[in-house]
Amino acid sequence: MSTTDTITVSGSGFEYTFDKTSGLTSMKHDGRELLVSGRGPRFNVWRTPISNENVSWGSAEVEEWRAAGLDRLDHTVKSVSVESIADQVLRIHFETMVSAPGEDAAFATNYLYHVLGTGDILLGVRATPNDALKEAISSWIGRVGVQLGLQDSLQQFDWYGRGPHETYPDRKTGMKTGVYGGTVEEQYVPYVRPQDYGNKSDVRWATLTDGSDGVAVFGHPSLNVSAHHVAPENLDRALFTYQLEDGDAVTLNLDHAVTGVGGTPIQTLPEHRVVPDGPFSFVVGLRPITGDESPMALSRRTLPYAFASADSFGDLTVDFDDEAGQLDVSAIVRNTGGKPTDIDVPLKINDNVIETETVSLQPGTKTRVSFEQRVGDAGIFEVTVDSLPPRLLTVPQISLAGEWLFHRGDDSSWKEPGLDDSGWTSVTLPANWEDHSDYTENQVYGWFRKRFSVPTEWSGHALELPAGKIDDVDETFFNGTKIGQTGSFPENGYETAWSEARRYTAQPETINFGSENVLAVRVYDGDGGGGLYSGPVGPITATD
């Protein structure tokens, strides 16, 4: 290793160079350069907007992205440190600020490069959006990951993941996991207007080679990967395919998460959106590969990925068995240091340490620690392990699925909690109203009502109410107060929202804690099925 304004790390057959102002800038294998100069891995949240993110019928999310400068991010290095943390493991830590010139919205970003004697690079990234960025983005961002530029000669793209076609989080269930391949140019998808394309989901490994030698990347445990031959800035500006230009590099995106694509004209569902509420932490692996090496075999090696993790604790899970009253909590614990160590793992409920388990870990290893606890019959419990972001557990779990009351027609007084609804029909939801009645006409209205009690112990909290998918338009009321609407009724220019899962919030001042509450849903069916036809319908959860 040598250090001046650059840091050079070399070993058997490899030489990597890190510039102290920009990160990894050179990746040579047997004297051959694999990276395009200055285009090593950079934190990236920009993707060329898809049609759904450009059009005015939705929220035109791209307008917020550009206003926040997500399409022109600069990376400013705040500090660099180098240390040997284990035998043949060198850590290079870059602390950076990522933002557009003149913009307040930013990510505080840490890169933890670990160069192993085998030539592997384990890269851990932690990016924390500041308040200005969170305020600037009201919906979602396109992706979270790193982007790098590889030599143009590396045109053969192979991967082990979903395929053979492009896939996204909401467009992948029909694609099987396997080994697929083709040229980088063959990954292009000719949409009417050029936009993001070629994402591959659930990728364990991918290679870019000249048919023999090149670069292998590994997910930990998996990644979204895309390889583009089109220059990124050209793809962003082109309106037609003939305006596209080949770049001087292969642009490789290694993404921790990407937002789905939705439908026409349906926005991406909430569960498939990348929301910048951070922090985001992820690990990827890179290494040169030769034609006589198997990427599948390389992916199965046990490497010290825990070194590259930016967090000692992660992957918090909180489950509750309502019948047994038992809380099950677990988290991953990692030894990110260079020495064997004992790590205390505290379980916290409502900021009190309830139980502590101590685990002994070798350098670069991890384990999952689990806890079981009984909690009270009712209450709001803030649960976490160590300093991980806590989860709010709402006990008991109140489901909205099951028995409701239904009435065909439309009357604004039906939202009132004191309404005498004894003559309404009892139905079981979720289900199309054609399935629980003979209401088969189109362009008609119907109402649903459900009564339930809210424990006194929940006092002061807002409640989140998943109301499932409703065909086609709804207006939802809690104790007579409107808490949400999805789609547009005919009087305002009909627009269906049949495929969107509703999730509304009731504020504390509208809730009768310790007594009965009424949820009323007004529904308009334009065509086809009607009603609260699909889940998730509940459970109700408390929010801050």
WOFENDA-V712315 format. One line per field, one symbol per residue. ss: DSSP state (H for helix, E for strand, C for the rest). psi: psi as a letter, one per 20 degrees, with the letter a starting at -180 (. if undefined). Layout:
ss: ???
psi: ???
This chain:
ss: CEECCEEEEEECCEEEEEECCCEEEEEEECCEECECCCCCCEEECCCCCCHHHCCCCCCCHHHHHHHCCCCCEEEEEEEEEEEEEECCEEEEEEEEEEEECCCCCEEEEEEEEEEECCCCEEEEEEEEECHHHHHHCCCCECEEEEEEEECCCCCEEEEEEEECCCCECCECCCCEEEEEEEECHHHCCCCCCCCCCCCEEEEEEEEEECCCCEEEEEEEEEEEEEEEEECHHHHHHCCCHHHCCEEEEEEEEEEEEECCCCECCECCCHHHCECCCCCEEEEEEEEEECCCCCHHHHHCCCCCHHHHCCCCEEEEEEEEECCCCEEEEEEEEECCCCCCEEEEEEEEECCEEEEEEEEEECCCCEEEEEEEEECCCCEEEEEEECCCCCEEEEECCEECCEEEEEEECCCHHHHCCCCCCCCCEEEEECCCHHHHCCCCCCCEEEEEEEEEEECHHHCCCEEEEEEEEEECEEEEEECCEEEEEECECHHHCCECCCCCEEEEEECHHHCCECCEEEEEEEEEECCCCCEEEEEEEEEEEEEC
psi: pqpdirpppqaoiqoppppiiibpipnpplipphqppjlrppppjpqpqrghihqihbimhhggghhikijlpqoophqpqpqoirokoppoopprporqpjqhprpopppnpopqiiiqpooppppoprhhghhhoierrhrpbqprpqqiimipoqqobqairqqrhjmihipqpaprrarghiipomrgppaqrjqpqlpgqqqorjifqcpqqpqnhrrppqppippghghhhphqhiiqqqrjropppophqqqaibaompqpqhikqopmiaqpprpqqqqqqrhjqohgghiiqoqmhhgipiphqrlppoqpohgikpppprqppqniajqqqpppoppppljpohqpppqpprpjrrrppqqpqqrrhqropoprpcjqpqpppoprooqiqcprqqpqapphiiiphjpokhjrpprpqqqqihhjrknirrlrqqqqqpqqqpqhijpiqqppoojappohqqppqolippirqprprhijnpoqkhjppqorppqhiipnpjaqqpppopppogqbrqaniqapnaqpqqr.
